[in-house]
Amino acid sequence: MLSPLWFEMSKSAWCCNLWGWLTGWKGVCMKVWSRFKRLRGVPWSFCRACLLCLASWLATSALAAPDKPELPVLTISVPGPGALAFIPFDLIPRIGADRAEGVRVKLMHVDGGGAALNQLTKHNVDFSTVALPVFMSLRANGGKVIALAAAANAPLYMLAVRTDLKDKVRTVADLQGRVLGLPTSTLSSRSGPEQFLQLVLRSSGLASDAVRVIPAGLTAESNTALLQSARVDAIMTEGAIASRLVAEGRVFPLLNFADPAVLKKIPGAGFLHATLGTREEVLRQQPEMAEKMVRVLLRSLAWIDSHTPVQLIDQLGISNELQRKTLLAALRSSPKLFSQDGKFSASQLKETEIFFQRANEGNPAAQAVQLDSMIDARWVGRKP
């Protein structure tokens, strides 16, 4: 038995063929007309009008068929675009990882981790991705957030200084009294680079207020504008962005935390970076939506793991040659940057706790945060 769908398709096909017949093949129509002897007394204009009415009815009937329902939309705030650690999220719509799970993921790009969580707490999005210590910072300030999956393993930050200050700033201590640009933080959550900066200043014998911090965004363009206008003396940002600014001659690296020798001087520096999270209420009221988002991320991580850095950059549609070059160098120098399976590592969670507590010394609320209580690994699992 033929299905109703077949009849709808047939009707649409008849409609398309009839319109083409009427508009593009008048000669064929006249030949067919000559065969209908009994209609020769009827004017051609009248018959053509009848046929047009029939075609219009068929078209209207076909268009009135019910549309395919739209996919459910999952919204997520993401630092960027183009920030190295958050590439797995930028990749999602480009490989159809969301459609493969029967949903559509809508990305909201923002200027840093603090801004990303601000969108989450305001209910403008239902998911967010930031460094895990940023989720902990919000938790310390009463934010009810839960981490769902790991995406990027290491914080590849760089502290870089304006090129014209090369003779004046040779150590971190020389930054005292100067202005630093950082990705956006908020009163309720401090960005990863800002927390990282606190440890860097402390390790150099400086107080946390030894430098003045202003928002710098999380793109090469936003940082360039601040550097060119001399509104900042230095920046702390994602390594790939800073490397591009170094290549353009705008800054020089003071500390590159992609260097293991530099990184080992920072307690807890191996903390979990890009992490997928949501509000507790989303997890409680719509767990199936949270599961879908996790499954979408896992598809993206699996794609990255099975492709080369060049293929990844091509898939992201990055055409700027300098951006491609610096991003490719960063990806090749950190082959284990992205998680393969989204699992939470016990050793990395321990590093994250150490980092957060050291970066927030003197803050009783931060010291009281229990990281394990804000991890939900039901869809990804855990590992040593």
SEMARVO-247579 format. One line per 8 residues: number of its first residue (from 1); their letters; for each residue x, y, z of C-alpha. Coordinates in Angstrom, 2 decimals. Layout:
<pts>
NUM) A) X Y Z | ...
</pts>
This chain:
<pts>
1) MLSPLWFE) 0.00 0.00 0.00 | 1.36 3.42 -0.95 | 2.02 5.79 1.93 | 0.51 9.30 2.25 | 4.06 10.64 1.82 | 4.21 9.09 -1.65 | 1.01 10.89 -2.65 | 2.37 14.20 -1.37
9) MSKSAWCC) 5.61 13.68 -3.29 | 3.67 12.72 -6.41 | 1.51 15.80 -6.09 | 4.61 18.01 -5.78 | 6.20 16.33 -8.79 | 3.03 16.81 -10.89 | 2.98 20.45 -9.87 | 6.59 21.05 -10.90
17) NLWGWLTG) 6.15 19.18 -14.21 | 2.94 21.02 -15.03 | 4.44 24.43 -14.42 | 7.44 23.56 -16.58 | 5.14 22.27 -19.30 | 3.07 25.44 -19.32 | 5.92 27.94 -19.16 | 8.76 26.35 -21.08
25) WKGVCMKV) 7.23 23.99 -23.60 | 4.40 25.80 -25.38 | 5.15 23.93 -28.60 | 4.59 20.62 -26.87 | 1.36 21.96 -25.39 | 0.07 22.95 -28.85 | 0.80 19.49 -30.25 | -1.13 17.90 -27.42
33) WSRFKRLR) -3.92 20.44 -27.94 | -4.26 19.49 -31.59 | -5.10 15.94 -30.54 | -8.17 16.99 -28.60 | -10.62 17.32 -31.51 | -13.60 17.78 -29.31 | -12.12 20.88 -27.70 | -11.22 22.73 -30.89
41) GVPWSFCR) -14.12 25.10 -30.47 | -12.94 26.19 -27.06 | -10.55 29.19 -27.01 | -6.93 28.37 -26.06 | -6.86 31.26 -23.58 | -9.77 29.69 -21.63 | -8.10 26.27 -21.45 | -4.79 27.77 -20.44
49) ACLLCLAS) -6.50 29.63 -17.59 | -8.08 26.37 -16.44 | -4.73 24.61 -16.50 | -3.11 27.46 -14.54 | -5.81 27.20 -11.90 | -5.23 23.47 -11.64 | -1.48 23.96 -11.28 | -2.03 26.63 -8.63
57) WLATSALA) -4.30 24.31 -6.65 | -1.75 21.49 -6.81 | 1.04 23.81 -5.70 | -1.00 25.17 -2.79 | -1.95 21.68 -1.73 | 1.64 20.49 -1.83 | 2.88 23.50 0.14 | 0.18 22.98 2.73
65) APDKPELP) 1.68 19.61 3.66 | 3.11 19.70 7.21 | 6.76 20.82 7.41 | 9.42 18.66 8.94 | 9.66 19.68 12.62 | 12.65 21.88 13.50 | 15.46 20.39 15.55 | 15.62 21.25 19.27
73) VLTISVPG) 18.12 24.06 19.90 | 20.87 23.81 22.52 | 22.50 27.15 23.35 | 26.04 27.46 24.69 | 28.34 30.40 25.48 | 31.89 29.95 24.20 | 34.96 32.21 24.65 | 36.18 33.27 21.24
81) PGALAFIP) 35.73 32.73 18.37 | 38.98 31.01 17.50 | 40.33 30.56 21.03 | 42.52 27.48 20.92 | 41.12 25.55 23.90 | 37.52 25.99 22.73 | 37.98 24.78 19.16 | 36.00 21.56 19.83
89) FDLIPRIG) 32.91 23.73 20.33 | 33.56 25.95 17.29 | 33.86 22.75 15.25 | 30.42 21.35 16.19 | 28.28 23.05 13.53 | 30.98 22.66 10.88 | 30.97 18.87 11.02 | 27.29 18.43 11.82
97) ADRAEGVR) 27.99 16.85 15.20 | 24.80 18.40 16.53 | 22.56 17.28 13.67 | 23.89 13.75 14.04 | 22.35 13.79 17.54 | 19.07 15.28 16.37 | 19.65 18.78 17.76 | 21.00 22.15 16.63
105) VKLMHVDG) 23.74 23.75 18.74 | 23.75 27.55 18.74 | 27.06 29.13 19.78 | 27.23 32.48 21.57 | 30.80 33.77 21.42 | 31.94 36.01 24.27 | 35.09 37.78 25.44 | 36.19 35.36 28.15
113) GGAALNQL) 35.22 32.81 30.77 | 33.60 35.32 33.11 | 31.42 36.64 30.30 | 30.52 33.08 29.26 | 29.25 32.21 32.74 | 27.44 35.53 32.97 | 25.32 34.42 30.00 | 24.70 31.08 31.71
121) TKHNVDFS) 23.56 32.57 35.02 | 21.30 35.07 33.20 | 19.59 32.15 31.45 | 20.58 33.47 28.02 | 22.12 30.05 27.35 | 21.74 26.62 28.94 | 25.36 25.51 28.63 | 28.78 27.09 28.84
129) TVALPVFM) 32.40 26.12 28.36 | 35.17 27.69 30.44 | 38.22 26.57 32.37 | 37.17 24.43 35.33 | 38.59 26.93 37.88 | 36.22 29.53 36.42 | 33.26 27.25 37.18 | 34.69 26.91 40.68
137) SLRANGGK) 34.92 30.69 41.04 | 31.23 31.01 40.22 | 30.44 28.18 42.64 | 32.30 30.04 45.40 | 30.01 33.01 44.78 | 26.81 30.96 45.05 | 26.44 29.90 41.44 | 24.76 26.49 41.10
145) VIALAAAA) 26.76 25.04 38.23 | 27.80 21.51 37.31 | 30.68 20.30 35.11 | 29.66 17.62 32.59 | 32.70 16.79 30.43 | 36.35 17.63 29.80 | 37.32 19.19 26.46 | 40.85 20.67 26.65
153) NAPLYMLA) 43.58 19.51 28.98 | 46.02 22.37 29.45 | 46.03 26.16 29.83 | 48.33 27.36 27.03 | 48.47 30.98 28.16 | 51.14 33.54 27.36 | 52.11 36.71 29.21 | 53.32 39.10 26.50
161) VRTDLKDK) 54.54 42.71 26.63 | 54.37 45.55 24.10 | 57.42 45.50 21.84 | 58.34 49.13 22.58 | 58.75 48.22 26.28 | 61.34 45.51 25.68 | 64.11 47.50 27.37 | 61.93 48.41 30.36
169) VRTVADLQ) 60.11 45.15 31.14 | 62.41 42.16 31.46 | 60.81 40.31 34.38 | 57.35 39.97 35.90 | 58.43 42.29 38.72 | 58.93 45.05 36.13 | 55.19 45.00 35.46 | 54.46 46.63 38.82
177) GRVLGLPT) 52.24 49.68 38.34 | 51.52 48.84 34.70 | 48.27 47.95 32.91 | 47.46 44.40 31.79 | 44.74 43.28 29.40 | 42.93 40.04 30.26 | 39.89 38.14 28.97 | 36.72 39.39 30.59
185) STLSSRSG) 35.93 38.49 34.20 | 32.87 39.39 36.28 | 32.26 40.02 39.96 | 30.91 36.48 40.36 | 33.51 34.59 38.31 | 37.16 35.28 37.55 | 38.55 34.19 34.20 | 41.26 31.54 33.95
193) PEQFLQLV) 43.98 34.01 32.88 | 43.12 36.32 35.79 | 43.46 33.49 38.31 | 46.65 32.40 36.58 | 47.99 35.94 36.81 | 47.48 35.95 40.58 | 49.83 32.99 40.96 | 52.37 34.52 38.58
201) LRSSGLAS) 52.42 37.79 40.52 | 52.67 36.00 43.85 | 55.54 33.81 42.65 | 57.37 37.00 41.64 | 56.87 38.64 45.02 | 54.17 41.06 43.87 | 50.80 41.74 45.47 | 47.62 40.94 43.56
209) DAVRVIPA) 46.98 44.64 43.03 | 50.48 45.38 41.79 | 49.12 45.74 38.25 | 45.90 47.28 36.95 | 43.74 44.93 34.93 | 41.33 45.90 32.14 | 39.21 43.69 29.84 | 40.97 42.82 26.60
217) GLTAESNT) 38.63 40.35 24.94 | 39.69 37.05 23.47 | 40.56 37.80 19.85 | 43.73 39.03 18.17 | 41.81 42.07 16.89 | 40.58 43.22 20.32 | 44.06 42.83 21.81 | 45.66 44.61 18.87
225) ALLQSARV) 43.42 47.64 19.35 | 44.49 47.97 22.99 | 48.17 47.51 22.18 | 48.18 50.00 19.30 | 46.51 52.65 21.44 | 48.93 51.90 24.32 | 45.99 51.39 26.67 | 47.72 48.26 27.94
233) DAIMTEGA) 51.39 47.51 28.56 | 50.98 43.74 28.46 | 48.41 41.02 27.87 | 47.71 37.58 29.29 | 45.78 35.52 26.78 | 45.52 32.26 24.83 | 48.86 31.17 23.44 | 47.76 30.97 19.80
241) IASRLVAE) 46.40 34.53 19.92 | 49.52 35.84 21.65 | 51.76 33.97 19.17 | 50.02 35.72 16.30 | 50.65 39.10 17.96 | 54.30 38.11 18.46 | 54.57 37.23 14.76 | 53.08 40.61 13.87
249) GRVFPLLN) 55.74 42.32 16.01 | 53.25 43.84 18.44 | 54.43 42.02 21.59 | 57.25 39.84 22.87 | 56.72 36.84 25.17 | 57.62 37.41 28.80 | 56.32 34.03 29.99 | 55.07 31.27 27.71
257) FADPAVLK) 53.15 28.71 29.76 | 53.23 26.19 26.93 | 56.85 25.72 28.01 | 56.97 22.88 30.60 | 59.92 24.53 32.36 | 57.83 27.65 32.99 | 54.64 25.74 33.75 | 56.16 23.58 36.50
265) KIPGAGFL) 56.83 26.70 38.58 | 53.08 27.34 38.89 | 51.31 25.17 41.51 | 48.43 23.27 39.98 | 49.22 24.56 36.49 | 48.05 21.29 34.96 | 44.42 22.11 35.76 | 41.54 21.14 33.49
273) HATLGTRE) 40.99 23.89 30.99 | 37.96 23.89 28.62 | 35.08 22.15 30.40 | 31.43 21.73 29.44 | 29.00 22.76 32.17 | 25.44 23.79 32.88 | 23.14 25.01 35.64 | 21.91 22.53 38.24
281) EVLRQQPE) 18.31 23.21 37.24 | 18.96 22.18 33.62 | 20.45 18.90 34.79 | 17.54 18.33 37.16 | 14.69 19.33 34.84 | 16.03 18.30 31.41 | 18.72 15.65 31.83 | 18.07 14.38 28.29
289) MAEKMVRV) 19.09 17.79 26.93 | 22.34 17.70 28.94 | 23.05 14.19 27.65 | 22.57 15.37 24.06 | 25.02 18.23 24.58 | 27.61 15.85 26.01 | 27.15 13.43 23.10 | 27.57 16.28 20.60
297) LLRSLAWI) 30.84 17.33 22.27 | 32.12 13.74 22.23 | 31.48 13.57 18.48 | 33.55 16.72 18.00 | 36.42 15.40 20.16 | 36.40 12.11 18.23 | 36.59 14.01 14.93 | 39.60 16.01 16.13
305) DSHTPVQL) 41.32 12.84 17.33 | 40.93 11.20 13.91 | 42.10 14.16 11.79 | 45.31 16.12 11.34 | 45.83 19.70 12.58 | 45.77 20.92 8.96 | 42.43 19.19 8.35 | 41.09 20.74 11.55
313) IDQLGISN) 42.09 24.26 10.51 | 40.60 23.73 7.06 | 37.34 22.48 8.56 | 37.15 25.59 10.76 | 37.33 27.71 7.62 | 40.32 29.78 8.77 | 41.75 31.62 5.76 | 44.09 34.19 7.34
321) ELQRKTLL) 47.55 32.82 6.63 | 49.19 34.17 9.79 | 46.36 32.87 11.95 | 46.62 29.47 10.25 | 50.38 29.39 10.80 | 50.29 30.26 14.51 | 47.35 27.98 15.21 | 48.99 25.10 13.38
329) AALRSSPK) 52.20 25.60 15.39 | 50.23 25.57 18.65 | 48.31 22.40 17.70 | 51.46 20.56 16.64 | 53.34 21.54 19.79 | 50.48 20.25 21.99 | 49.25 17.01 20.40 | 47.42 15.99 23.59
337) LFSQDGKF) 45.69 19.32 24.10 | 42.17 18.01 23.54 | 40.48 15.24 25.47 | 39.82 12.10 23.47 | 36.88 10.87 25.51 | 35.60 13.73 27.70 | 36.42 11.79 30.87 | 37.41 13.51 34.11
345) SASQLKET) 40.91 12.59 35.26 | 41.36 12.19 39.03 | 44.93 13.51 38.87 | 43.87 16.52 36.82 | 41.01 17.30 39.17 | 43.52 17.27 42.02 | 45.73 19.71 40.09 | 42.68 21.90 39.51
353) EIFFQRAN) 41.89 22.03 43.24 | 45.49 22.97 44.07 | 45.50 25.71 41.44 | 42.17 27.17 42.52 | 43.01 27.23 46.21 | 46.43 28.82 45.62 | 45.01 31.38 43.19 | 42.31 32.34 45.69
361) EGNPAAQA) 44.22 32.42 48.95 | 42.52 34.55 51.58 | 39.06 33.85 50.17 | 37.19 31.56 52.62 | 34.33 30.89 50.17 | 36.78 29.77 47.49 | 38.69 27.57 49.91 | 35.43 25.86 50.89
369) VQLDSMID) 34.52 24.77 47.35 | 34.41 20.98 47.03 | 35.24 20.22 43.42 | 33.93 16.66 43.44 | 30.46 17.90 44.43 | 30.17 19.86 41.18 | 31.21 17.05 38.81 | 28.58 14.93 37.06
377) ARWVGRKP) 30.37 12.28 35.03 | 27.42 10.00 34.33 | 27.80 10.34 30.52 | 31.60 10.44 30.22 | 32.98 8.58 33.23 | 36.23 9.04 35.14 | 39.81 7.88 34.83 | 42.96 7.99 37.01
</pts>
